[in-house]
Amino acid sequence: MIVIFKEKINNFIIWVSQMKKTVGIPGIIFILVQPDATAQTDSLFKAYEQTIPGSVVKFKMVPVKGGSFTMGSPETEPGRHADEGPQKNFSISPFWMGAFEVTHDEFDIFFKDAGTSQNINADAITRPSPQYVDLSWDMGREGGFPVNSMQQRTALMYCRWLYNKTGIFYRLPTEAEWEYACRAGSSSAYFFGDDEKELKKYAWYNQNSKEAYHKVGQLQPNAFGLYDMLGNVSEWVLDQYDENYFTKMKKDDTDPVSIPTSRHPRLLKGGSYADAASGLRCASRNPWLPEWNKRDPQIPKSKWWLTDAPFAGFRLVRPFAAPAAADIEKFFTLYLSN
């Protein structure tokens, strides 16, 4: 078979081939029309807006193409901590990520939804326990402010509720997915470079935040179109915090994750409005601390909220390759039982 013509036309690949001539038999021409799988994938893998059923509230998801990157920080990076290395190369599968941090407007629909079926050891009720004070601490709620003061478990319960509402599997990013998305192809301390003087263009932190978080999307995004990846509120990831993460993970692994085996400590990334510039580096890691809930007067203390972590929020991801329904249930059972 000799290929004499191949062309992409309107998301199809046109092949024109000819059989080799044999004695007394002329060459036969074959024409094959084949869907272009790449084009079909690209047509599906686009930014979109998701409306939360029963409301007019929407959130935007942007595509993050898969690839490989170097995770962690070099020993020469100012502000580096020992748990940020040694650096390793990982491969990441494609996914969508929320263009913005989850807002109070989005989360409060879940908070007020008494009909949800959440029932995994959930303070003996089917939705988040009441906050004994307003845990936004007067920094802002309606109109696009990031939700805050929550435990990782609360963020995961929201993800499960959203899956039940939409039929789409939303979850927290792994630490590796988060850093891959944050870096957006860069290898510097921040996704825009190494000069922290430029940070005020992209992030709310202790030099420009006035000790409060701000409405999402007010500053410049990274190259993937993701806003507030650095600063504003810190963002929960799926992983158990492990100071030896980089020595335990295999080089060139695909989609690495440190699966939790206990409730604490879990991990946040990105730094917050309260942090110095060094805490907002792409590789910076912020493990959960017991004192984040010391002022909670409830006995036992709430499994939902963190009274002394007003900086703790989250962002959604959706894997491009959707798991089977049974695997999704196993996922939530695993992460909500530890």
Contacts in CASP RR format, 6 or more apart in sequence:
PFRMAT RR
TARGET T0000
AUTHOR 0000-0000-0000
METHOD contacts of the structure
MODEL  1
MIVIFKEKINNFIIWVSQMKKTVGIPGIIFILVQPDATAQTDSLFKAYEQ
TIPGSVVKFKMVPVKGGSFTMGSPETEPGRHADEGPQKNFSISPFWMGAF
EVTHDEFDIFFKDAGTSQNINADAITRPSPQYVDLSWDMGREGGFPVNSM
QQRTALMYCRWLYNKTGIFYRLPTEAEWEYACRAGSSSAYFFGDDEKELK
KYAWYNQNSKEAYHKVGQLQPNAFGLYDMLGNVSEWVLDQYDENYFTKMK
KDDTDPVSIPTSRHPRLLKGGSYADAASGLRCASRNPWLPEWNKRDPQIP
KSKWWLTDAPFAGFRLVRPFAAPAAADIEKFFTLYLSN
1 17 0 8 1.000
1 18 0 8 1.000
1 19 0 8 1.000
1 20 0 8 1.000
1 30 0 8 1.000
2 17 0 8 1.000
2 18 0 8 1.000
2 19 0 8 1.000
2 20 0 8 1.000
3 15 0 8 1.000
3 16 0 8 1.000
3 17 0 8 1.000
4 16 0 8 1.000
4 17 0 8 1.000
4 18 0 8 1.000
5 14 0 8 1.000
5 15 0 8 1.000
5 16 0 8 1.000
6 13 0 8 1.000
6 14 0 8 1.000
6 15 0 8 1.000
6 16 0 8 1.000
7 13 0 8 1.000
7 14 0 8 1.000
8 14 0 8 1.000
8 36 0 8 1.000
8 39 0 8 1.000
11 35 0 8 1.000
11 36 0 8 1.000
11 39 0 8 1.000
11 40 0 8 1.000
11 43 0 8 1.000
12 33 0 8 1.000
12 34 0 8 1.000
12 35 0 8 1.000
12 36 0 8 1.000
13 33 0 8 1.000
13 34 0 8 1.000
13 35 0 8 1.000
13 36 0 8 1.000
14 31 0 8 1.000
14 32 0 8 1.000
14 33 0 8 1.000
14 34 0 8 1.000
15 30 0 8 1.000
15 31 0 8 1.000
15 32 0 8 1.000
15 33 0 8 1.000
15 34 0 8 1.000
16 29 0 8 1.000
16 30 0 8 1.000
16 31 0 8 1.000
16 32 0 8 1.000
17 29 0 8 1.000
17 30 0 8 1.000
17 31 0 8 1.000
17 32 0 8 1.000
18 27 0 8 1.000
18 28 0 8 1.000
18 29 0 8 1.000
18 30 0 8 1.000
19 27 0 8 1.000
19 28 0 8 1.000
19 30 0 8 1.000
20 27 0 8 1.000
21 27 0 8 1.000
45 63 0 8 1.000
45 65 0 8 1.000
45 94 0 8 1.000
45 320 0 8 1.000
46 63 0 8 1.000
47 60 0 8 1.000
47 61 0 8 1.000
47 62 0 8 1.000
47 63 0 8 1.000
47 99 0 8 1.000
48 60 0 8 1.000
48 61 0 8 1.000
48 96 0 8 1.000
49 58 0 8 1.000
49 59 0 8 1.000
49 60 0 8 1.000
49 61 0 8 1.000
50 58 0 8 1.000
50 59 0 8 1.000
50 60 0 8 1.000
50 61 0 8 1.000
50 166 0 8 1.000
50 168 0 8 1.000
51 57 0 8 1.000
51 58 0 8 1.000
52 58 0 8 1.000
52 59 0 8 1.000
52 106 0 8 1.000
52 109 0 8 1.000
52 162 0 8 1.000
52 165 0 8 1.000
52 166 0 8 1.000
53 165 0 8 1.000
53 166 0 8 1.000
54 109 0 8 1.000
55 109 0 8 1.000
57 105 0 8 1.000
57 106 0 8 1.000
57 109 0 8 1.000
59 98 0 8 1.000
59 99 0 8 1.000
59 100 0 8 1.000
59 102 0 8 1.000
59 103 0 8 1.000
59 106 0 8 1.000
59 316 0 8 1.000
60 98 0 8 1.000
60 99 0 8 1.000
60 100 0 8 1.000
61 96 0 8 1.000
61 97 0 8 1.000
61 98 0 8 1.000
61 99 0 8 1.000
61 316 0 8 1.000
61 318 0 8 1.000
62 96 0 8 1.000
62 97 0 8 1.000
62 98 0 8 1.000
62 99 0 8 1.000
62 224 0 8 1.000
62 225 0 8 1.000
62 226 0 8 1.000
63 94 0 8 1.000
63 95 0 8 1.000
63 96 0 8 1.000
63 320 0 8 1.000
64 92 0 8 1.000
64 94 0 8 1.000
64 95 0 8 1.000
64 96 0 8 1.000
64 97 0 8 1.000
64 177 0 8 1.000
64 180 0 8 1.000
64 181 0 8 1.000
64 224 0 8 1.000
65 94 0 8 1.000
66 91 0 8 1.000
66 92 0 8 1.000
66 93 0 8 1.000
66 94 0 8 1.000
66 95 0 8 1.000
66 180 0 8 1.000
67 91 0 8 1.000
67 92 0 8 1.000
67 180 0 8 1.000
68 89 0 8 1.000
68 90 0 8 1.000
68 91 0 8 1.000
68 92 0 8 1.000
68 252 0 8 1.000
69 89 0 8 1.000
69 90 0 8 1.000
69 92 0 8 1.000
69 179 0 8 1.000
69 180 0 8 1.000
69 183 0 8 1.000
69 185 0 8 1.000
69 187 0 8 1.000
70 87 0 8 1.000
70 88 0 8 1.000
70 89 0 8 1.000
70 187 0 8 1.000
71 87 0 8 1.000
71 88 0 8 1.000
71 89 0 8 1.000
71 90 0 8 1.000
71 176 0 8 1.000
71 179 0 8 1.000
71 180 0 8 1.000
71 246 0 8 1.000
71 283 0 8 1.000
72 84 0 8 1.000
72 85 0 8 1.000
72 87 0 8 1.000
72 88 0 8 1.000
72 179 0 8 1.000
72 246 0 8 1.000
72 282 0 8 1.000
72 283 0 8 1.000
73 80 0 8 1.000
73 84 0 8 1.000
73 85 0 8 1.000
73 87 0 8 1.000
73 189 0 8 1.000
73 281 0 8 1.000
73 282 0 8 1.000
73 283 0 8 1.000
74 80 0 8 1.000
74 87 0 8 1.000
77 84 0 8 1.000
77 189 0 8 1.000
77 281 0 8 1.000
77 283 0 8 1.000
78 189 0 8 1.000
78 278 0 8 1.000
79 278 0 8 1.000
79 279 0 8 1.000
79 281 0 8 1.000
80 281 0 8 1.000
80 283 0 8 1.000
81 284 0 8 1.000
81 285 0 8 1.000
82 243 0 8 1.000
83 243 0 8 1.000
83 244 0 8 1.000
83 245 0 8 1.000
83 246 0 8 1.000
83 285 0 8 1.000
84 246 0 8 1.000
84 283 0 8 1.000
84 284 0 8 1.000
84 285 0 8 1.000
85 246 0 8 1.000
85 247 0 8 1.000
85 283 0 8 1.000
86 246 0 8 1.000
86 247 0 8 1.000
87 246 0 8 1.000
88 246 0 8 1.000
88 249 0 8 1.000
88 251 0 8 1.000
88 252 0 8 1.000
88 253 0 8 1.000
89 251 0 8 1.000
89 252 0 8 1.000
90 176 0 8 1.000
90 180 0 8 1.000
90 249 0 8 1.000
90 252 0 8 1.000
90 253 0 8 1.000
90 254 0 8 1.000
90 255 0 8 1.000
90 256 0 8 1.000
91 252 0 8 1.000
91 253 0 8 1.000
91 254 0 8 1.000
91 255 0 8 1.000
92 176 0 8 1.000
92 177 0 8 1.000
92 180 0 8 1.000
92 254 0 8 1.000
92 255 0 8 1.000
93 254 0 8 1.000
93 255 0 8 1.000
93 319 0 8 1.000
93 320 0 8 1.000
93 321 0 8 1.000
94 319 0 8 1.000
94 320 0 8 1.000
94 321 0 8 1.000
95 173 0 8 1.000
95 177 0 8 1.000
95 317 0 8 1.000
95 318 0 8 1.000
95 319 0 8 1.000
95 320 0 8 1.000
96 317 0 8 1.000
96 318 0 8 1.000
96 320 0 8 1.000
97 173 0 8 1.000
97 177 0 8 1.000
97 181 0 8 1.000
97 224 0 8 1.000
97 226 0 8 1.000
97 315 0 8 1.000
97 316 0 8 1.000
97 317 0 8 1.000
97 318 0 8 1.000
98 226 0 8 1.000
98 315 0 8 1.000
98 316 0 8 1.000
98 317 0 8 1.000
99 221 0 8 1.000
99 225 0 8 1.000
99 226 0 8 1.000
99 227 0 8 1.000
100 146 0 8 1.000
100 216 0 8 1.000
100 217 0 8 1.000
100 227 0 8 1.000
100 228 0 8 1.000
100 315 0 8 1.000
101 146 0 8 1.000
101 147 0 8 1.000
101 216 0 8 1.000
101 228 0 8 1.000
101 232 0 8 1.000
101 233 0 8 1.000
101 235 0 8 1.000
101 313 0 8 1.000
101 314 0 8 1.000
101 315 0 8 1.000
102 146 0 8 1.000
102 147 0 8 1.000
102 155 0 8 1.000
102 158 0 8 1.000
102 313 0 8 1.000
102 314 0 8 1.000
102 315 0 8 1.000
102 316 0 8 1.000
103 143 0 8 1.000
103 144 0 8 1.000
103 145 0 8 1.000
103 146 0 8 1.000
103 147 0 8 1.000
103 216 0 8 1.000
104 136 0 8 1.000
104 140 0 8 1.000
104 141 0 8 1.000
104 142 0 8 1.000
104 143 0 8 1.000
104 144 0 8 1.000
104 145 0 8 1.000
104 146 0 8 1.000
104 147 0 8 1.000
105 142 0 8 1.000
105 143 0 8 1.000
105 144 0 8 1.000
106 147 0 8 1.000
107 147 0 8 1.000
107 158 0 8 1.000
108 141 0 8 1.000
108 147 0 8 1.000
110 116 0 8 1.000
110 127 0 8 1.000
110 128 0 8 1.000
110 157 0 8 1.000
110 158 0 8 1.000
110 161 0 8 1.000
110 162 0 8 1.000
111 127 0 8 1.000
111 128 0 8 1.000
112 127 0 8 1.000
113 127 0 8 1.000
113 161 0 8 1.000
114 126 0 8 1.000
114 127 0 8 1.000
115 126 0 8 1.000
115 127 0 8 1.000
116 126 0 8 1.000
116 127 0 8 1.000
116 161 0 8 1.000
116 164 0 8 1.000
117 126 0 8 1.000
117 164 0 8 1.000
118 126 0 8 1.000
118 127 0 8 1.000
118 157 0 8 1.000
118 160 0 8 1.000
118 161 0 8 1.000
119 126 0 8 1.000
120 157 0 8 1.000
120 332 0 8 1.000
120 333 0 8 1.000
120 336 0 8 1.000
120 337 0 8 1.000
121 303 0 8 1.000
121 336 0 8 1.000
121 337 0 8 1.000
122 128 0 8 1.000
122 157 0 8 1.000
122 303 0 8 1.000
123 129 0 8 1.000
123 302 0 8 1.000
123 303 0 8 1.000
123 304 0 8 1.000
128 154 0 8 1.000
128 157 0 8 1.000
128 304 0 8 1.000
128 305 0 8 1.000
129 298 0 8 1.000
129 302 0 8 1.000
129 303 0 8 1.000
129 304 0 8 1.000
129 305 0 8 1.000
131 149 0 8 1.000
131 305 0 8 1.000
132 296 0 8 1.000
132 297 0 8 1.000
132 298 0 8 1.000
133 307 0 8 1.000
134 141 0 8 1.000
135 148 0 8 1.000
135 149 0 8 1.000
135 305 0 8 1.000
135 307 0 8 1.000
135 310 0 8 1.000
136 145 0 8 1.000
136 148 0 8 1.000
136 149 0 8 1.000
136 310 0 8 1.000
137 149 0 8 1.000
137 310 0 8 1.000
139 145 0 8 1.000
139 148 0 8 1.000
139 212 0 8 1.000
139 213 0 8 1.000
139 310 0 8 1.000
140 212 0 8 1.000
140 213 0 8 1.000
143 215 0 8 1.000
144 215 0 8 1.000
144 216 0 8 1.000
145 213 0 8 1.000
145 214 0 8 1.000
145 215 0 8 1.000
145 216 0 8 1.000
146 213 0 8 1.000
146 216 0 8 1.000
146 228 0 8 1.000
146 232 0 8 1.000
146 233 0 8 1.000
146 313 0 8 1.000
147 233 0 8 1.000
147 313 0 8 1.000
147 314 0 8 1.000
148 213 0 8 1.000
148 233 0 8 1.000
148 309 0 8 1.000
148 310 0 8 1.000
148 311 0 8 1.000
148 312 0 8 1.000
148 313 0 8 1.000
149 305 0 8 1.000
149 306 0 8 1.000
149 307 0 8 1.000
149 309 0 8 1.000
149 310 0 8 1.000
149 312 0 8 1.000
150 236 0 8 1.000
150 304 0 8 1.000
150 305 0 8 1.000
150 306 0 8 1.000
150 312 0 8 1.000
150 313 0 8 1.000
150 314 0 8 1.000
151 302 0 8 1.000
151 303 0 8 1.000
151 304 0 8 1.000
151 305 0 8 1.000
151 306 0 8 1.000
151 312 0 8 1.000
152 172 0 8 1.000
152 236 0 8 1.000
152 266 0 8 1.000
152 288 0 8 1.000
152 314 0 8 1.000
153 263 0 8 1.000
153 303 0 8 1.000
153 304 0 8 1.000
153 336 0 8 1.000
154 304 0 8 1.000
154 305 0 8 1.000
155 172 0 8 1.000
155 236 0 8 1.000
155 313 0 8 1.000
155 314 0 8 1.000
156 171 0 8 1.000
156 172 0 8 1.000
156 332 0 8 1.000
156 335 0 8 1.000
156 336 0 8 1.000
157 304 0 8 1.000
157 336 0 8 1.000
158 314 0 8 1.000
159 170 0 8 1.000
159 171 0 8 1.000
159 172 0 8 1.000
159 316 0 8 1.000
159 332 0 8 1.000
160 332 0 8 1.000
160 336 0 8 1.000
162 168 0 8 1.000
162 170 0 8 1.000
162 316 0 8 1.000
163 169 0 8 1.000
163 170 0 8 1.000
163 328 0 8 1.000
163 332 0 8 1.000
168 318 0 8 1.000
168 322 0 8 1.000
169 318 0 8 1.000
169 319 0 8 1.000
169 322 0 8 1.000
169 323 0 8 1.000
169 328 0 8 1.000
170 316 0 8 1.000
170 317 0 8 1.000
170 318 0 8 1.000
171 238 0 8 1.000
171 316 0 8 1.000
171 317 0 8 1.000
171 318 0 8 1.000
171 319 0 8 1.000
171 331 0 8 1.000
172 236 0 8 1.000
172 237 0 8 1.000
172 238 0 8 1.000
172 314 0 8 1.000
172 315 0 8 1.000
172 316 0 8 1.000
172 317 0 8 1.000
173 181 0 8 1.000
173 235 0 8 1.000
173 237 0 8 1.000
173 238 0 8 1.000
173 315 0 8 1.000
173 317 0 8 1.000
174 237 0 8 1.000
174 238 0 8 1.000
174 239 0 8 1.000
174 255 0 8 1.000
174 256 0 8 1.000
174 257 0 8 1.000
175 237 0 8 1.000
175 238 0 8 1.000
175 239 0 8 1.000
175 245 0 8 1.000
175 257 0 8 1.000
175 258 0 8 1.000
175 267 0 8 1.000
175 269 0 8 1.000
175 285 0 8 1.000
176 255 0 8 1.000
176 256 0 8 1.000
176 257 0 8 1.000
177 237 0 8 1.000
177 255 0 8 1.000
177 317 0 8 1.000
178 235 0 8 1.000
178 237 0 8 1.000
178 269 0 8 1.000
178 270 0 8 1.000
179 269 0 8 1.000
179 282 0 8 1.000
179 283 0 8 1.000
181 224 0 8 1.000
181 226 0 8 1.000
181 229 0 8 1.000
182 191 0 8 1.000
182 222 0 8 1.000
182 226 0 8 1.000
182 229 0 8 1.000
182 230 0 8 1.000
182 269 0 8 1.000
182 270 0 8 1.000
182 282 0 8 1.000
183 191 0 8 1.000
183 282 0 8 1.000
184 191 0 8 1.000
184 222 0 8 1.000
184 223 0 8 1.000
184 224 0 8 1.000
184 225 0 8 1.000
184 226 0 8 1.000
185 191 0 8 1.000
185 223 0 8 1.000
186 192 0 8 1.000
186 193 0 8 1.000
186 223 0 8 1.000
186 282 0 8 1.000
188 194 0 8 1.000
188 282 0 8 1.000
189 196 0 8 1.000
189 281 0 8 1.000
189 282 0 8 1.000
189 283 0 8 1.000
190 196 0 8 1.000
190 198 0 8 1.000
190 199 0 8 1.000
190 202 0 8 1.000
190 230 0 8 1.000
190 280 0 8 1.000
190 281 0 8 1.000
190 282 0 8 1.000
191 202 0 8 1.000
191 222 0 8 1.000
191 223 0 8 1.000
191 229 0 8 1.000
191 230 0 8 1.000
191 282 0 8 1.000
192 198 0 8 1.000
192 201 0 8 1.000
192 202 0 8 1.000
192 222 0 8 1.000
196 277 0 8 1.000
196 278 0 8 1.000
199 205 0 8 1.000
199 207 0 8 1.000
199 230 0 8 1.000
199 277 0 8 1.000
199 280 0 8 1.000
200 207 0 8 1.000
200 208 0 8 1.000
201 219 0 8 1.000
201 220 0 8 1.000
202 219 0 8 1.000
202 220 0 8 1.000
202 221 0 8 1.000
202 222 0 8 1.000
202 230 0 8 1.000
203 219 0 8 1.000
203 228 0 8 1.000
203 230 0 8 1.000
203 231 0 8 1.000
203 232 0 8 1.000
203 280 0 8 1.000
204 213 0 8 1.000
204 214 0 8 1.000
204 219 0 8 1.000
204 228 0 8 1.000
204 231 0 8 1.000
204 232 0 8 1.000
204 273 0 8 1.000
205 230 0 8 1.000
205 231 0 8 1.000
205 271 0 8 1.000
205 272 0 8 1.000
205 273 0 8 1.000
205 274 0 8 1.000
205 275 0 8 1.000
205 276 0 8 1.000
205 277 0 8 1.000
205 280 0 8 1.000
206 273 0 8 1.000
206 274 0 8 1.000
206 275 0 8 1.000
206 276 0 8 1.000
207 276 0 8 1.000
207 277 0 8 1.000
209 232 0 8 1.000
209 273 0 8 1.000
209 274 0 8 1.000
211 273 0 8 1.000
211 274 0 8 1.000
212 273 0 8 1.000
213 232 0 8 1.000
213 233 0 8 1.000
213 272 0 8 1.000
213 273 0 8 1.000
213 310 0 8 1.000
213 311 0 8 1.000
214 232 0 8 1.000
214 273 0 8 1.000
216 227 0 8 1.000
216 228 0 8 1.000
216 232 0 8 1.000
217 227 0 8 1.000
217 228 0 8 1.000
219 227 0 8 1.000
219 228 0 8 1.000
220 227 0 8 1.000
221 227 0 8 1.000
221 229 0 8 1.000
222 229 0 8 1.000
229 235 0 8 1.000
229 270 0 8 1.000
230 270 0 8 1.000
230 271 0 8 1.000
230 280 0 8 1.000
230 282 0 8 1.000
231 270 0 8 1.000
231 271 0 8 1.000
231 272 0 8 1.000
231 273 0 8 1.000
231 275 0 8 1.000
231 280 0 8 1.000
232 272 0 8 1.000
232 273 0 8 1.000
233 272 0 8 1.000
233 273 0 8 1.000
233 311 0 8 1.000
233 312 0 8 1.000
233 313 0 8 1.000
234 268 0 8 1.000
234 269 0 8 1.000
234 270 0 8 1.000
234 271 0 8 1.000
234 272 0 8 1.000
234 275 0 8 1.000
234 286 0 8 1.000
234 311 0 8 1.000
234 312 0 8 1.000
234 313 0 8 1.000
235 268 0 8 1.000
235 269 0 8 1.000
235 270 0 8 1.000
235 313 0 8 1.000
235 314 0 8 1.000
235 315 0 8 1.000
236 266 0 8 1.000
236 267 0 8 1.000
236 268 0 8 1.000
236 312 0 8 1.000
236 313 0 8 1.000
236 314 0 8 1.000
237 266 0 8 1.000
237 267 0 8 1.000
237 268 0 8 1.000
237 269 0 8 1.000
238 257 0 8 1.000
238 260 0 8 1.000
238 335 0 8 1.000
239 245 0 8 1.000
239 257 0 8 1.000
239 258 0 8 1.000
239 259 0 8 1.000
239 260 0 8 1.000
239 266 0 8 1.000
239 267 0 8 1.000
240 258 0 8 1.000
240 259 0 8 1.000
240 260 0 8 1.000
240 261 0 8 1.000
240 262 0 8 1.000
240 265 0 8 1.000
240 266 0 8 1.000
240 267 0 8 1.000
241 258 0 8 1.000
241 265 0 8 1.000
241 266 0 8 1.000
241 267 0 8 1.000
241 285 0 8 1.000
241 287 0 8 1.000
241 288 0 8 1.000
242 248 0 8 1.000
242 258 0 8 1.000
245 258 0 8 1.000
248 258 0 8 1.000
249 256 0 8 1.000
249 258 0 8 1.000
250 256 0 8 1.000
259 334 0 8 1.000
260 266 0 8 1.000
260 335 0 8 1.000
260 338 0 8 1.000
261 338 0 8 1.000
262 338 0 8 1.000
263 338 0 8 1.000
264 288 0 8 1.000
264 290 0 8 1.000
265 287 0 8 1.000
265 288 0 8 1.000
265 289 0 8 1.000
266 287 0 8 1.000
266 288 0 8 1.000
267 285 0 8 1.000
267 286 0 8 1.000
267 287 0 8 1.000
267 288 0 8 1.000
268 286 0 8 1.000
268 287 0 8 1.000
268 288 0 8 1.000
268 312 0 8 1.000
268 313 0 8 1.000
269 284 0 8 1.000
269 285 0 8 1.000
269 286 0 8 1.000
270 279 0 8 1.000
270 280 0 8 1.000
270 282 0 8 1.000
270 284 0 8 1.000
270 286 0 8 1.000
271 279 0 8 1.000
271 280 0 8 1.000
271 284 0 8 1.000
271 286 0 8 1.000
271 311 0 8 1.000
272 311 0 8 1.000
273 311 0 8 1.000
274 311 0 8 1.000
275 311 0 8 1.000
278 284 0 8 1.000
279 286 0 8 1.000
291 308 0 8 1.000
292 306 0 8 1.000
292 307 0 8 1.000
292 308 0 8 1.000
292 309 0 8 1.000
292 312 0 8 1.000
293 301 0 8 1.000
293 302 0 8 1.000
293 305 0 8 1.000
293 306 0 8 1.000
293 307 0 8 1.000
293 308 0 8 1.000
293 309 0 8 1.000
294 307 0 8 1.000
294 308 0 8 1.000
295 307 0 8 1.000
295 308 0 8 1.000
296 302 0 8 1.000
296 305 0 8 1.000
296 307 0 8 1.000
306 312 0 8 1.000
323 331 0 8 1.000
END
